[in-house]
């Protein structure tokens, strides 16, 4: 059990390899479980030294505070083992955090990957309205809401049994107070398009065409117009939680898009 006042930390699910580029993975809002993160980052260890950013449930903080804590953790990693390349990868809620850290610390990263970024949240009326009502919902409803949310998060026929269990566990792990605060963060999220348009690093934008939760394809296309050096990948059959789908592998996507330096493999 995490004690009150816990701080964000890096979860490492594979042996460290300081000879590989550092890969910073920022998962979705509720994904603090080792099982789901292992599925999402499977295969990346071939070419990267992977760190997954975990925000403990009792860490009720602002975008600016999360951004500063993330940057500090990355600096510590680079002091322990300097790298010539640092990849930043944000998925859903993590995509919002990635955009925030890029606005303030763009010099930290060599390449960027954004997957179904939740930066479109405020443009979805039913999500905005629902997030405002969320604090007033009865506790018993919150307990069953993870089951209700599953079909919106993923196409269940595309999940392995392990993937389905990991997704269910991750969506039910956060206390109601934590979920409410993070929904509020997404509702208030704003992009600084002027700052982001000055980023010259390569940015890979991945959007799921069959996302039932957010307009991820449209958001990826919108972000592609902001970043001057971007490339776009649309997953034609995937849902929002595409990285837990049995047929979706981030490492393979990066290979096919030539987003990995050959010397890293």
N, C-alpha and C positions, 0 to 999 in steps of 0.2 A: 504494500500500500504506500502511495506517495504521501509524504508529509505536507502539511500546509506550508505554502511559500516555496514550493518546488520551482526550479527554473528549467527552461528549455535545455535540451541536450542533444547530442548526436548519437543516434543508435547505429551500431555497426553490426551487420548480420553476417559478414564474411570476413575472413582474415585480412588485415590491413596490408596494403602493398604500396609503399611510398614511391616506388618507381613508376607507378601509373598516375595519370591525371586524376586530380581530386574531383569527385562527382557529388554535388550537393543535391539531395532529393528532398523536396518539400511536398509532403503528401496532403491529402484532402482534409477537410475539417475534423472528421472523427477518427482518422486513421492513425491511431497511436499504438496499435497492436503489432507485435513482431510478425505474426502470421501474415497479415495483409501486406505489410511492407516487404517481406521476403518474396511474395508473389509478384508484387509490382516491380521490384528491382532485379528479378531473376535474370541471370546471364550477364549482367553489367560488369560483374567482377572479372570477366575475361580481359577487359580493357581499361577498367577504372578502379579507383580506390573509393568506395561508396560510403557516404555518410548520409543518414536520414535524420532530418530535423524533427524532433518530437516536442510538442508543447503539452506539458502535463495538464490534466483536467482542472487543477486548482490555479493555473496560471491565467488569470483574467486580466489581459493586458491590451494595450493599444497597438495599432499598426506600427507607429514610430518605435515603441519599446521593443516589439518583436523584431523589427528591422535591425535595431542596434544590437540586440542579443545575438541574432544570427550572424551579423558581420563580425562580432567579437569572437564567436566560436570558430568562424572560418579563419580569422587571423591567427588564432591559437594553433589550428591545424597546420597552417603555412609556416609558422615559427618552428613547429616540431619537425616538419619535413617540407622544405620549399619545393614548389611545383612550377613548371612553366605553363601548365594549363589547368584551369579550374572551370568545370562545367556546372551550370546552374539549371536545375530542372524543377519546375513547379507544376503540380497537378491540382485542378479545381481550386479549392481554397488556397492551396500552396501556390497556384498560379498568381493569385492576387498578391501574396507575400513576395513572390519573385519579382513582380513588377515594382513593388514598393522598394525592395532592396536595390533594384537596378536604378531607380531614380536617384538614390543617395550614394550608392557605392558601385557605379558601373565598372570602375577600374579593377575590381576584384575578379572579374569573370572573363573567360576567353570565348565561351560559347554558351548559348541559352536555349532551353527547350521549354515550351509552354504547352500543356496538355489540358484541353477542355477547361480553360481558365474561367474561373467564376467571376471575372471582371464584368460579365454581362448581367449579374444578379439584379442590379437595381433597375434594369430595363425589362424585367419580367414582373408584371403587375401582381399576379397571384402569389408569387414568392415574397414580394415585398409586403403585401397585405398579411400573408400568413405568418411572416417573421415578426410582425408587430403584435399579432394576436398570441403568438407562441408562449410568452411568459404567463398568460392567463389560462392556458389549457390545463385540465386536471392531470394529476400525476399518473393515473392509470392509463390515460390516453397516450402520454409520452412513452410509457413502457411498451405499448403495442405499436407505436408509430414506426419503429424500425422495420417491422414486418410489412407495414403499409408502404414504406418508402422503397423497398427493394426493387419492385418493377420499374420505378422511376430512375433508379440508379444504374440498373443493368438489365440486359436481356437475359433472363435466367437460363434460357437454353444454351447460352454461350459460356456459362460458368461451369467449371468442374465442381464436384462436391466440396473440395477443399476451398475453392474460391468462393463458393456460396456461403460456406460457414464463416470464412474470414471476413466477408463483407457484412454479414449479419452481426458478427461480433463487434466489428469496428463501429457500425452505426448505433449500437446499443450501449457502447462503453462509456460515453461521456455523460456526466450528470446533467440534469435539465438546466441548471444555472449556467453551466459551461456552454451548452449548445445554444442557449438564448443569447449569450454574450457574443458568440462567434457569428451567429446569424445577424446580429446588430452590426458587427464589423463589416460583413459583406454588404449589408444594406447601405452603409455609409461610405463604402469604397469609392474612391475617385482616382482616375488616371491623370497624370501630368504628361499629356501627349507631347508637349514641347520638349521636355527633358528626354523622354523616350525616343523621340525622333532624332536625337543627337547620338544615339548609340550605334556604333559602327560594327560591333561584333555580329557574327552570324547568329541568327535567331531562327530556330525551327518551331513552327506553329502546327500543332496537331489538334484536329477537331473531329468529333464523332458526328456523323451525319444523322444517326438514329438516336441521338441524345434526347430523352424525354423530360429531362430536368431543366436544362439550359439550352439556349440557341448556340451551341458550341461551334458549329460550322460557320455561322455568320460572324461569331466573335473572332474566330481565327482569321477570317477574311478581313475583318475590321482592323485587327492588330497588324496584319501584314501590310496595311497601308501606312501604318505609323513607323514601323521599323524599316530603315533604308536597306538593310541587308538580310532580308527574311526569305524563308522558303516555307511552303505550305503543304501539309499532308492532310487529306480528308480520309477518315476511316469509314467506308461506305456502310458497314453493317454493325458498327459498334455503338454501345450505349455510353452513358456518362462515365461510369467506372470502368473504362476500357482496359486498364492495366491489370485487372483481375480476371479478364476473359481468357479462356483457354487458348484462343488462337491469336492473341495479341501479345507481342513481346517487344518491349521497348528497345532492347539491344538490337534485334533484327531490323527494326525501323531505322535506327541510327545507321546501321550498316548499309541498308538499301538507299538511304538518302546521302551516303558518303559524308556523314557528320562525325565520323571517328577517324582520327589520324591513323594511317596504316602502321606507323611505328609503335602504336599503343597495343596492337594485337599480338 
